[in-house]
Amino acid sequence: MSEKNVKKDVKKPVKQNKNFKNVKNKTQKQSKTVKQNTKPKSKQKPKQTKPPIKIIPLGGLLEIGKNITLYEYDGDMILVDCGMAFPDEEMPGIDIVIPDFSYILENKDKIKGMVVTHGHEDHIGAIPYLLRDFNLPIYATRLTVGLIEGKLKEHRLLESAKLNTVNPGDVVKLGKFDVEFIHVNHSIPDAAAFAIKTNAGTVVHMGDFKIDTTPIDDNVIDFGRFAELSKKGVLAMLSDSTNAERPGYTSSEKLVGGSFSHFFKKAEGRRIIVATFSSNIHRIQQIIDEAVRCNRKVAISGRSMLNVVNVAEELGYLNVPKNVLTPIETIKNFPPEQTVIITTGSQGEPLSALHRMAFSDHRQVAIMPGDMIIISATPIPGNEKFVDKVVNELMRRGAEVVYERMYDVHVSGHACQEELKLMMSIVKPKYFIPVHGEQKHLIKHKMLAEEMGIPSENILLGVNGAVFEVSKKSIKWNETVTAGRVFVDGLGVGDVGSIVLRDRKHLSDNGIIVVAVSLDRLTREVVSGPDILSRGFVYVKESEDLMNEIKEVVCDVLERCYIHNVRDWTTIKTKIKDGVSRFLFTKTKRSPMVLPILMEV
C-alpha cells in the first residue's frame, strides 16, 4: 500500500526552549521601561470579534449510519467522515443510502480536506460516491486508509485519490483548522477522535468510541490527551449517542474471547461457523487464535470479509500463522471437525453468505446436522426479523445456533451511559452536541449531559442540515442547508426518488394490472383487446370472471371516449386507469397499480 508524505501538513508538538523563562523575564522588564517613557493613548482599538465555528451535520442525526459532518470557520471548511446507511423495509430494491452532497459540491472551493475517524461503512461507505465529483484530500489512520483504498479500487478511483496516512498524536493543518488525531477504542483498530482547533476555540469530535481497559491490541483510549485539552478549555464536544439508553459500561472485547474458548471446546468433533461483522478485526483475531489452539483450518466466506481480512493481514493488524487460512473452495477437503468458517451475514441480509448457507444457496458450504453456528453480533434495529428467519432455518437443518441474546458472543463497540458521562467529566466542554443516533438516543444523551452539570441551554439538539454556530458567548441554530438521502440502486445513484419508491411499495403491497388495447389510428375504434395481465394481484387462470369484468369496464370507458370524441391519448389512459381502479376497489377492496398501454394500428 502506498502512503504519501504529509510532513508539510502534519505538525509535531514543539519542545519548550529551556531558556524560555529567562527570555520571558527580560521581555517583561523591557516592556515596563517602555511604559514609563510612553504617553498613554487616548483611545484603544476595539478587539476584533472572532467569527463563530459552524458545525453542520449532513448525516447521522435522527438516524443510524450515514455519518458526515461539515465544519466551517472564517471561510474555510473541512469534512469529518462520509458514511452510508443500509436501506430499511420502506426502500424496496435499494442497495445503500448515501448523504446528499449538494451543499458540499456548492462549497467545494472552500473545503480543504476530509478527516476520517475509522473504517466502518457508516463512516467511509459513501467516500467513492463523493470522489466521483470532488477529489478532495483525505486524512486517516493506517488501517482506515487501507480499507478506503479497497473501496476506491472497486470503484476504479484509487489512482487519482489523495489518501494520506496519519498517526494518533499528529496534527493536520487544513486551512484555518488544525485537526489533532487522538486514539480511542472501538470495535475496529485505529479508531480516532479529533480535536478540531481554530482561533475561536477547540471542538472535540469523538466519533464512535468505547472505554476498553483490556483491549485486544493493548492500546487504551488516550485519557491523558483529553485531560490536557480540558485544561486548555474545550469550546464544544460532539459525542456518539448510539448506546445512550444503555446503563453501565460496555464489556471488554476480551469477554467474547472467553466465550469462543468455551464453545470451541463444546464443539469438539463438529464443524464451527462464526458469523460476525467483517470490519471487527479484533473479533476475527480471537476466532483465528482459538482455531489455531484447536488445530483447525480457517476459511473466509463473503466478499467484504475476505477484503477486510486481506487488508488487515497485509498491514499487520491480523496475526495469522502460516497454513491456517485455506480458500473456501478447499474447505471440503478437510474433515468438518478440523474446520472453522468465518462468514458475513450476522444481520441476516438476504444476499449474505450465512443466509445462502441457511437456504442451501451457497456454492461451497452446505449446513449439516450437528454444525455449531455462532452469530457474533447484535441485530441492527430493523434487522431482527431477518436474523430470526436465518436462525430458524439453520435450526431446522439440525444445526446448533448460538447468538448474542443467549450468551456472551458479542459486545458493543459503543460507549454506554457511564462511559459517556466519564468522557464528559474529562473533557469538560462548555457546549455539548449529541450526534450519531435516532431522536430517542439524542434526547437521552442530552439528559446525561444535564446530569453532568452542563446547562440545558448549552446543549443543542438538531437535524441533518442544521447550521450550529458556536462561539464563546453562545451556541445557536438559526438556519439549515440542503441535506437528505440519496438512494443507490445498482449502478444508478440518485435516479430513484420518493415517487419510484412509492410505486415499488405499491407494487409490493397490491401488485399490478396491465390493460393493453389496440386502437385504429383514424377512427379510434378498438382493433384488438382489451387484454388484461395480472402480476402480484390475482392468478389469472383462477379469476377468469374478474378478468372478463375488467374487460367490460375498459370497453365501457373506451365507448364513452368515442361518443364524446375524446382523442387525447393521455386523457384516455387516465380514464381507463380511474375506471379500473374504482371497479377493483369496489369488487376486492384492493388497489393494485393499473397500467394502461394503448397502441395505434
N, C-alpha and C positions, 0 to 999 in steps of 0.2 A: 504493500500500500504506500502510495506516495504522499509525503507531507510537505507542505510549503513552509518556507521560512517566514515567520511572522515577528521577527525581532523588532521591526520598526513599529509594530502595533502593540507589542506586549511589553509592559513596564514592570520591572522588578522593584521590590521595596528598596528605598535608598537608605544606606547606612548613615547614622548620625556622625558628624565630624566630632572628634574628641575635643577640638578647640572651639566648639560651637558656643560654650558658655562664656569663654573669655571674649570672643568676638561680640557676643550679645551685650556684655557689660560695657565694653568700650563704646559700642554704639549708643548705649543709654547715656553715658557721660557726655558724649558729643552732642546728643540731642538736647541735654539740659543747657549746655553753653549756648546753643543756637537760640533757645527760647529766651534767654536773658538779653540777647542783643537784637531781638526782632520785635517790632511793634505788633501788637495783636491785630488781627484782621477784623474789620467791622462786620463782614458777612461771611458765613461759611457756605460752601456749595452744598446743596441738598444731596443726600445719598440717593444713588440711582436704585430704583426698585427692581429686584431680580424677577424675571418672568417665572411663572409657575411651571412645574413639571406636569405635563399632560400624560395621563395613563389611559389608554384606550383598549379595552378588551374587545377583540373582534371574534372571539370564540371562547368557550369554556365556562360561561356563566349561564345558569339555569339549564345546564345540560351536562352530561358526562362525555368527555372527549372533545375533540376539535379545538384544542387549546392553542391560542395565539394572542399575543398582546403587543400593541404598538406603544412605544414611549416617544414623547416629543419634548424637546427643550430648546428654546431660543432658535427655532428654525431648523434644527437637526432632529432626525428620527432614527430609532432602531427597532428591530423586531425581536421578540422573545418567543421562540418555538413556532411551529407551523404544523399542527396535527390534524388528524382526520377522526371521524366517528363512524361507527357501524350503523347501518340502516335499521329502523325498527319495523314493526309489523304494518305500519301505515305507509311504508315505502316499498311496495312490491316491485321486484326486478332491479332495485338499485344495488350497486356493488359497495360503494363507500360514499360518505358525505364529507365534503371539504368546506373550508370557510369561503366566504365571498371576498375576493381580493380587490374589489373595485376601488376602495379607498386607498389601499396600498399602491395600486398602479397609478392612481391620480397624483400621488405624492412621491413617486419613486426617485425623483431628483433630490429629495431631502433625506432619503433613507440611506444610512451609512453602512448598514450591515445587519446580520441576524446572529444572535447567540442562542444556543440550544441547550436546554437543561439536561436531557438524557435521551436514550434511544428508543423509547416506546412509541408505538404507532400513533397514539393520540397526541404526540409531541413532534414527530418527524414525518408522519404519513403523507402530508399534503405538500411537502417541500418540492417534489418533482413537478407538481402542477403549477406552483408559483414560478419555478425557474424557467418554465417554458416562455413566460412573458417578461420575467425580470430576473436577470442573472446577477444577484447581489452576493457579496462575500459572506461566508458562513463560518462561524467560530464555535467549536465544540471540543469536548474531551476525546481521547483517542478511540475508545470503543464506539462512542456515538458517531464520530466521523466515519469509522469503518462500516457501521450499519447504514448511514446515509449514502455512502459510496455504493453499497449493494443495491439500494433502491434506485439511485440515479443510473446505474449500469443497466437495469431493466428498462428504463425509460430512454436510454441512449443519450443521456445528458452529462455523463461523468467527465468526458474530455474537456468540456467547456466550463465545468463547475469550479468555483473558487472556494475550496474547502481548506480550512486552517485548523490545525490541532493545537489545543491549549491545555495546559496542566492546571490542576487546582492550585490556587495561590497566585496565578498570573493575572495581570490586569490588561485588558484590551481597550485601546483608545479608539473610539468611533465618533468622530466629530467632537461635539461638546460633551460626550458621555465617556466616562471611564467605567468599564464593567469588570468587576473582580469575580473570578470563579472560586466558589467555596465548596469543599467536599461535603456531601450529605449521603446518608444511607437510603436505599430504595431497593426494589426487587430486581434491579439491574445494576451492574457495576458502573462506575464512572459517572454517577449522577452528581449534579451540581446545583447549588443555589447561586444567586447573583446579588452582589452589592453594586447597585447602579448609582454612580456618583455624578453629581452636577454641581454647579455653583450655588444652586438653590437648596441643595441637601442631598442626602443619601436615601435611596429606596432599596429595601431588601425584598427580592423576589425569590420565594422559597422553592418554587417548582414542586414536584412530588417528592415527599420525604417521609422517613420514619426514624425513630431513635432505636438503633440496634446496638446494644453494648457488647454483643458477641457476634459480629458479622462474620460471614464465611471468609472474606478476604482480610479480616483483622483491621480494616480501616474504619474507625469510628467517626461519626459526624464531627466536624471541626467546631466544637463548642467554643474553643478559645477565640477563634476569629470573630464569631458572632458577638462574643462579650466585648472584644476590642472595639467593634463597630458601635456597640451600645454606649460605651464610654464617650465616644466622639459625638454621639447623637444620631439617631435614625429618624428621618422625617416620616416615612411610611413603610408599612410591611404588607405584602401580598402573600397569603398563605393558603395552602391546599385544604379544601373542605371535605374531601371525599369521605373520610371516616369521622366527621364531626359529631355524628349521632352516637358513636360507639364509646362507651365509658372505658376508663382504664388505659392500659398500654397495649400496643401491638406486640405480639410474641416475636421472639427472635427466629430467624430463618433456621438456626440450628435445631429448633424443635422438630422441624419437618425431617431432618436427617435421622433423628432418633426413631421417628415413626417408620421411615423407609427401612431401617435396620430390622425393626420388628416384623414388618410384613414380608420382607425378603426371606427371613428365616421361616415364616409361616408358609411361604410358597415353595418350599423345597420340593423338587420333583415336578414343578409346574412352570409353565411359561408366564412371564410377567410383562404386562403392557402398562406404561405410565403415560397419561395424557396431561400436559401442562402448557403454560404459555411459552411460546418459542423464545421470547426475549428474557425469560427468567433463567439466566445463565447460572446463578448460584444453585438453583434447584436442579438443573441439568448436571452440574458438577457433583452434587450429592448422589444423584442416581447412578452416575458413572462410577463413583467411588465405591458404592455398595455393590455394583455389578462386578467390579474388579475383586472385591473381597470374597464374593461368592463364585468366582471363576466363570462368569457368564459373558457371552458376547453381547455387544450392544449394536442395535440397528436404529437408524433415524428415519422416521416417516413423516411426510409433509414438507412441501417446498419451503415454507417460511422457516420451519425448524431446521432444515438442512442448511439453509443460507446462514442463519444465525450461528449455528454450531461451527460451520466452516470459518466464518469471520472471527469468532471468539477464540477458536483454536489457533488460527494463524497469528493473532495478536497476543496470544499468551494468557487470555482470560479464562481458558479452559485447559486443565491438565489432563490429557488423555494418554495413558500408556500405549505403547505400540501393540498392534494386533488385537486391540479391544473392539474398536469400531469395525463393522462389516456392512457392506451395502445391503439395503433392504431386500434386494433381489436374491441375495445368497443366504438369507436367514433360514430358509427352509432346509439348508444343507446341514444344520446343526440340530441336535436333539432339543425339543422345546424346553426341557428343564435347564438347559445351558444358555438360554437367550433372554434378553430384555429388549423390548421395543419402546423407544421414546417417541411419542407422536403428538401431533396437533389435534385439536378437536375437543379441548376441555370445556368449550362453551356449547357443544352440541351443534355446531354450524353444519348445515345440510351438505356442504361440499367438502368438509374436513375429512382427514384420514380416519379418525376414530368413527365418525358417522358411517363412512363407507365400509369399514370393517364390520360394524354392527349389522349393517343391512346387506352383507355379502356382496359388496360392490367394489372391494379393494382387490387389486390385481395380485398382490404378493402375500396378503395376510388374510386368513380365514379364522374366525373365532371358533375355538374348540371348547368342549366341556372341561371344566377344571382350570381354565385360564384365570389368572388373577389380574384384574384391571383396576388400576389406581387412578382416579381422576383428581389430580393435584391442583385444584383451582376452585375459586368460588364463582358461581354464575353471576355474570354481569346483570344488573337489573333489566328484566325483559327476556333474558335467555333461559329462565328456569324451565319453561316448558320444553325447550329444545334438549336441555340436558336430561330431563326426566325421560323423554322419549328414547334417547340413546341408552340410558341406564336400563330401562325396562327391556329394550331389545337385547342388550348384552346378557341380562339375566335370563331371558327366555332361551338363549342359546347355551345356557349352562355355565356361564362364566360367573366368578365371584367378583363383585364390583365394590370397591372401597371409594367413598367420596367424602368431601370435606365436612359435611354435616354430621358424619358418623365418627370420624377420627381426625387426629391432628396431621393431615396430609397436605395442609395449605395454611400459610399465614399471609396476611395482607402486607403490601408494600407501603401503605399509607399510615400516617400518624393518627392515633386515637386521641380522645379528649385530653388526657393528662399530658401527652407529648405536645399537643398543640399549645396547651397553657404553659408548659415549660419553656417552649421556644419564645412565646410572647414575653415571659418573665426575663429571659436572657437578652432578647433584642431590645425590649422596652421602646417600641415605636410610639411616636406621637399620634399618628393616624394609622388606621387599620382597614384593609380591604379584603374580605373573604373572596376567594376565587375557586375555580375547579369544582363544580358541583351543581346540583339542582337547587331549587329555591329552598327546600327544607334543610339542605346541608348548609347553605349560606346563612340562613337565619339562625340555625343552631350555633354556627361558628361565631356569629355576632354576639350571641348570648354568652359564649365562653369568654370572648374578649371583654365584655362588660364585667364579668366575674373577676377578671384580672385587673380591673380598675381603669380600663380605658373608657373615657366618657362616651356616651351614646352618640353625641354629636360629632365625635371624631372617628366614627365607624361608618363606612359608606357601602351600601348595597346597590348594585346596578344591574344593567342588562348588557348584552353584547351590543357594541356600538356606542355605549355611553362614554363621554369625554370627562374623565375625572381630572379636575385641576387642583393640584396640591402645592401649597406654599406654607411658609412658616406661620402665616396668620390664619389659614383656613383650608378646608377641603370641601369641594363642591362639585356638583354635576348639573350643568345648565343646557347642554346640547348633546345631540347624538349624530353619528355618522353612519354611512351605509355599512351594514353587517348582516350576515344571514347565512343560509345554507346553499351550497351548490352540489347537485347530485351527479355522481359519476356512474354511468351505465355503459359497460363495455369500453369502447373507445370514445364514447361521447361524454363530453364534460360540459354540463350546463344546458344541454339540449332537452333535458327532461325537467319540466317545471311542475307547478302545482296542478295545472289543468290535466297534464298527461297522467300524473299520479292519481288524480280524481277518477279519470277514465279507467285506469288499471284497477283501482279499488272497486269501481262499479262493475267491471267485468268479473273480478274475483268473487264479488258478492252475488251477482244476479245473472251473469252470462250475457250472451249477445244473440240477437235475432237479425239476420241479414235478409232483406227483401230485394230481389232482383227482378227488374221489369224492362222489357224492350219496347220502345215506342217508335211509331213512324215519324220520321223527321218532319214531314209536312203536315200531316193531319193530326198528329199526337194521339192516334189510336193505338191500343195495345196490340203488339205483334206477337209477343210470346210472354209467358209468365202470368201472374207473378209467381216466382219460385221462392220458397222460404227455406232458409238454412239456420239451424239452431246449434249453438255451441255453449255449453255450460248452463243452459236454461232447462230444456226438456229433451228427452230422447225421441227423435222424430218418428221412428217406426212405431213407438208405443203411444204416440199422441197425434195420430193422423186427423182425428176430428178437430183438434185445436188448430192444426196447420191449415185445414180447409177453411175454418172460420177466419183465420188471419188473412187468407187469400181474398175472402169475400169483403173484409174490411178494406183491403187495399184497392180492390176493384171499385168499391163504392166511392172512395176518395178520388180515384182517377176519373170516374164518371162525372163527379161534381166539378172537377177541374176542367173537364172537357166542355161541360154545359156552360160554365162561366168563363170560358175562353182563357183560362189560366195557362200561359205558355212558358213562364219563367221556371227554369229547372230548380232553382233554389227553393222557390215557393212550393213547388210540387213535392220536393223531398221533405220539406218541413211538415206539410200537411199529412204525408204518409207516416212520418215518424210520430207526430202527435196522435193521429188516429189509432195506430197500432199500439202505442204506449198506453193510451186510455183503455183500450179494449183489454189488453193483457192484465192491467192492474185490476180492472173490474172482475175479470174472469179468474185470476190466480192470486191476486194481492201481492204480486211480484213486479219489479220494474227492471227488466233487462234492458241493455243498451240496444236501441233499434237503429240499424244502419241501412238506409235505402240506397240502392245502386240503380241508376237509370242509364239505359243505353239507347242511342239513336240508331235506327236502321233505315 
